[in-house]
Amino acid sequence: MKIKLIGSSLLLFFFFGLSLLIFGQENTPEDILTLAAEKLSKREYAQAIELFDTLPPEYAQNTDIKILRAGIYNSAGKPADAKKIANEIIASNRNNIAALMILADAAMLENKERERRQFLDRVIAIDTKHARALIDLANINLKNSNLRAAGNYFDRALAAEPENGEALVGRASVHRYSKEFKKAEGLLNRAVRLYPAWARPLQERARIYKSAGFNADALEDFAAAIKLEPDNYWVLVDYGSLLMETNQKKEALEYLNRAIRISPNSFIAYVYSAAIKDELGDYAGAEKDYISLTKLKPDYYFGFEALGIIRMRNKQWALARDAFLDAYKQAPKEFNYALLAAVNWMRAGKQSDPKQFLAQVIKTAPRDSLDRAMLSLFHDLRGDADVGIKVEAEKNIYEKTKMLYFLASYHDIRGNKAIADKYFLMAKDLNAVGSLEWRLNEIMLTERGMNIKDK
């Protein structure tokens, strides 16, 4: 199979053949390498490396054996050890391509992209048709959105190896990002035919169909990919997200929950899972997912936002305050998070509690803005008439909905129920569906028995 092999897969591919090539019928070294391959297949890297230590010195010094050992160090996440071996090889043979590729992989693990590029460039200067180096350079450019350069490198790899699966799939991805869906589909059809047991071409073709609006075809390909690789996290997430988009939410949860079990420290499945549970009314389940999400990805402030909404729904004012404070820390230009923190702060204790916090936020808000006026209202606890005039003059319905909600909340906290109800209803009438404050406004109206759709 001419797909790109990296890490442990590459090592396993060469282990048995190399053992025969080097050792012939000498059983002991051959047995050692075979056992090491078994350990590697189980990701038991330390044990695999220990087995290399048992090889006779004359064999351990073989360059190919050294390359294999360095590759295991990279697979085990020990690039420094891999580099030490590869550099020793380069010292005596600066054009050893295998050693240069080890150094490129080590640089990738160390997030040294420039250094990685340099090693890959050295490889293709020695061998202009080195498919794996060309593909790696293509993927670097694809990651950086340099589509033309990525396409050129993939084309060169395909010219060298027309049936290289990684090159076919990668070139198709470039076509997808360029919205050249028919070209992408043609390459992926070839990859699916050439590698019927490989899930990735099906996954990529499904993404093409999804981008082009052919959801039924996309779902079919995702389902086929899952049959081939039932524990593939990204296929499960892709399938689950499309099921969600096509309103098959309960079915989507099945695959998203499976993805979470497989990789509990990857955040993206929690985004979809939490959103579905939230929409289906499983607030306890959604809250649990949002907590996991915010721990794994604290800069994804929408997780804190959603957590704050659920806790407001549960009247957990202090916890809601903390969630919105965390959201505001991540997005300090989103003044509605500061206002929501203040609203919950007041509901949890005294109306003056957030005064010091608001004093600091006001300094950062644009002068003469509605944000600054509303922050000052919550800070000063006076001036609501002037703020009300400014809010009613606002033309943008989303901005107006937001400020009407905060004006209503201010009066509600101050005990002016009739005025609060007036502003809550005015916010509803603007129908700014989907905005954060519109959703919170709907919760308040439902709690007060004023939401007509819930009667």
N, C-alpha and C positions, 0 to 999 in steps of 0.2 A: 504494500500500500504506500503510495507516494504522497502521503500527507505529512505536514511538518510535525516532527517529533521533538518534544522538549522535555527537560527534566527527567523524571524517572522513566517515562515512556521510551525516550531515546536510549537510555541505558539498558532497559530490558530488551529492546530490539537487538542490541549488539552482543549481549552477554554470552548467550549460548554459542553463537557462531564464532565469536572471538576466542572462547575457551578452546574450541576444537582447533582453530587456526594456530594458536600459540602452543597449546599443550599436546595436541594430537591425542593419543590414547593414554597419556599419563593421568591416571584417575584422580589422584589427590588434588592437584590444582584445578582440574576441571570440576570436581565435586565442590570445591570451595566456591568457585564462581557461580555454579548452579544454585547453591544454597544462598549465596549473596543475592542473586536475582530474586529468589523467593522472598527474602527479607525485604528487598526493595519494593516488590509488588504489594507488600503489606504496609508500606511506608515505615518500616522498622529500620530507619537509616543508621542509627547507632550500631545496631547489631550487624548490619551489612558492612559498615566500615571496620568493625572488629574482625570480621572474617578476612578482609584484605590484609590485616596485620599478621595473619597466620600463613600467608603465601611465602614460599621460599624466596630469599632475597633476590636471586637471579631473575625471578619472574616479576616480583614486585617493582623492579626497576624498569620493566618494559614500558615504553612510552604510552602504548594503548591502554595498559592497565592503569597508569597514572591518570590518563584522561578520564577513564571510567570512575576512578576514585574522586577526582575533582568534581565530576558531574554529580556524584552522590552528595558531596558537600554542598553544592548549590541547591540540590533538591531538599536537603535538610535545613536550608536557610543559614548556611555557614559560608558566605561568600569569601570571607578572609582566608579560610583554609583552602578553598578552591583556587583563589588567586595565587597563593603561595606555590602550589603545585604547577599551575599553568605558567607562571613567570619563570620557574626553573626550566621548563621545557623551552620557552621562548628565548631564554638566555643562550641556549645552544642551537636553536633553530627558530629564528625570528619570523619565519614564514609558515610555521605550523598552524594550519587553519583550525584544527580541532581545539588547540590551546587558545587561540584568539577567540573562538566562539565561547569557550569557558569563561574567558575574561569579559566578554560582552554580556553573558548571562549574569555574571557576578555584579557587573555595573548596574544591570537592571534591578537586581535585588537590593542594591544600595541606593536606588533612585538617582543614579548618576547618568542622566540621559545623554549629556554631551560626550562623556567617556564611552558610553555604550555605542554611540554613533561612530566614534573614532575607530573602535575595534571592528565594527561591522564594515566600515569603509575600507579598512586594511584588508579584510577578507575578500571583498569583491574586487579590490585592486589586484589581488593575487589570482582569484578565480572569478571572472566576470559573470559566470553562470552559476554561482553558488546560490541555490534556490532559497535555502533557509535564511541566509544573511539578507538577501533581497526582500524576502517576506517580512523579516523583522524590521527592516528599514521602512517598508511600506506601512506596517502597522504603527510605527512611531509617527509617521506623517499623518496617518489616518486619525490617530489620537489627537493630534494637534490641528486637525481640520485642514491640513494641506492636501486637498483632494487630488490636485493634479500630480503632485510628486508621488503620492501614495499609488495612484493609478499607474504611473510610469514604472514604479518598482514592481508592482504586481504583474504588469505586462512582461517585464524582463524575466520574472520568475517563471511565468507561463511559457515564454519562449524557450526557456531552458528545460522545463518539465511541463509539458502541456496538460498532463493529468494530475498535477499536484493539487490535492484537495484544498489545502490551506490557501493557495494562490487563487483558486477558482472562487472560493467563498469570500476571500478578502476583496477580490476585484468586484464581485457582485455587491459587496457592501458599499464600495465607492460609487457604483452606479446607483444604488438605492439613495445614498445621500445626495446625489446629483439629480434625483428624480427620473433617472433613466431606467424605469421599471422593467421594460421588455428586455433590455440588454442584461439586466441583473437576473431576470428569470431564466434566460437562456443558459447562462453560466451555471446557475444553481440546478437546473434540470440535468445538466451534464454531471455535476457533482453527486446528485442523488442517484443517477444511474451507475456511476463508477463506484460509489461507496454506500451501498444499500443498508449497511449495518451501522452507519455513522449518523448521529442525530443532528449534527450542526447544520448540514446543508438543508435539511427539512426546516429547522428552526429559522434559518436565514430566509428561506423561501416564504415561510409564513409571515415573517416581518415585511417582506416585499408585498405580499397580498394584503396585509393589514394597511400598509402605507397607501396602497392603491385603492383601498375601500372594499376589497373582496374578503370580507370577514369570514364567510363560510369556508372558503378555501384555506384561509389562515388557520382557522380552528382545526380543520382536518389535518393540516401538516403538523401543528403543535401536538395534537393527540398522537400522531404517528411517531413523532420525535420522543415523546414520553414513553411510548412502548419500548423504544430502543434503549433509552437511558432514563429509567424511572426515578433515579436519584439526582438528576441534573437540576441544580438549583435554578439556573437562569431559564431553562425551558419551562419549569413549573411556574416561575413568576410570570413569564411572558404569556403562558396559557391562562393563568389565573387572572391577569390584568385584562386580557381580551374577553374572557367570560364575564368579567365585571362590566366592561364597556358595552357588552351586548345584553345586559340586564339578566344575566344568569348568575346572580350573586351568591346563592347558596352553593352552587357547583364550584364557583370560583374559590370560595373559602376552603373547600376540600384540598385544592392544589396549593393554595397559599400556605395553609397550615402545614402541609407536607414539606414545603420549602423551608418553613421556619424550623421544623424539627430537624431537617438535614443540616441547616446552617443557621443556628440561632443567633450568631453574632453578625449576620448580614442584615442591613437595615431595610432594604427596599421592600421586602415582602410584608413587613409590618405596616408600611405606608398604605398598601392596598387593603390588607386584612383589617386594619383599624377603621378605615373609611367605610368598608362594607358593614362591619359590626355596628358602627355608629349609625349608619343609615337604616339598618334593620332593627334598631332599638336595643341592641345588646350593649348597653353602655358600660357595664362592668367589664365585658370582654374587650371593648374598644379602649377603655381606660388602661387595662393591662398592656395592650399592644402599644399604646401611645407612651406609656412609661418606658417600655423596652426601647422604643424608637428614640426617645429623647436621651436615654443613656448612651445609646450607640452613636447617635448623630445629633449632638447638642446644638450644632449650628443650623439644623433644620428647624427653624423656629415655628413652622406651622404645626409641628408636633406639640409644642408647648401651648400654642393657640387652641388646638383641639382639646387638649387636656384641660385647659381653663374653662372651655365651654361646658364640658361634661361635669366639672366640679361646680360650676354655677348652677347647672341643672339640678345637681344634688344638694344645693345650698351649702356647699363646703367653702364658705367665703374665704377663709384664710388660705386654704390650699389653692383655690382659684387665683387669689392674689399672687401667690408664689409662682404659679405657672405663667401668669402674664408678666410678672417681673422678669422671669427667665427669658420669655419671648422678647421683651424690650431690650434686655442686655444684648441679645443676638442681633436685634434690628432696631437700633436707637433712633432711626428716622421715622419709625412707625409709631406716631404719638398716640394712636388709639390703644396700643398695648399699655402705655403708661396710664391712660385714662381708665382702662378696664382694671388695672391694678389698683387704682385709686377707688373706683366704685366698690370693689370687693373688700378693700382695706376698710372703708367706711362701714360696710355692712357687717364686717367682722368685729368692729370695735367702735371707737369714737370717731366722729366726723372729722376731727382735726388730725387724726393719726397719720395720714399720708402727706401732711403739710410740708415737712422737710424734704421729702422725696420730690414732690411737685415743684418746689422752689428751684431745685436743680434742673429739672426737665424744662421748665419754662424758659430758662436761659438759652436753651438750644433750639427752641421753636422759632420759626420765622416771624419777625415783627409784623403786626397787623394781620396775621393769619387767623383763621377760625380755630385752628389747633391751639394757638397761644391763648386765644380768648377763652376757650373751653377749659384749658388747663388752669388759667387764672381763676375762673369761676369756682372750680373745685378746690383751689388753694385758698381763695379769699372768702368763700362761702357767701358771696354777695355779688350783685351785678347781673342777675339772671335776666332782667328785662332787656338790657342792652345786648346781651348775648343772643337772646331769643329773636330780636330784630335782625341781627346779622345772619342767623341760621335760616330764617324764613326768606331772606333775600338771596340765598345761595341757589344757583341754577343747576349745578351738577347733582343729579338725583342720588348718586351713591354717597357723595360727600354730605348732602343734606340729610339722607337717611341716617348716616353715622352720627351727625350732630344732634338730630332730633332724638335719637336713642339716648345719647348722653344727657341731653337736657331733661328727658323724661326720667332717667335714672337719678339725676340730681334732685329733682322735685320729689321723687319717690322716697329717697333716703331722708329728705328734709320733712317728710310727712305730708306733702301736698298731693294727696292721691288724685284728686280731680284733675289738677294740672298735668300730673304725670300721665294719666290715662289719655288726656288730649294729645300729648306729644307721641305717646306710643302708637295711637291710631293714625296720626299724621305720618309717622314713619312707615307704617304698614301700607298706607294708600299709595306711597311712591313706588311700591312693588319692585324694589331693588333686590330681586331674588338672588340668593347665593352669597351676598356679601356677609361679612362676619356680623356686623351690627344688625342686619335684617334678620339673621337667624336667631340672634339673642333676643331681638324684639318679638319674634314669633313665640319664643319660649315664655316670655313675660306675659304676652297676651293670653296664651293658653292657660297659664297659671291663674290669671285673673278672670278666666271665663269670658274673655272678650274676643276670642278668635273664632270667627264665624265658621270657618271650614272644619273646626273640631267639634262643633255643636251638632 
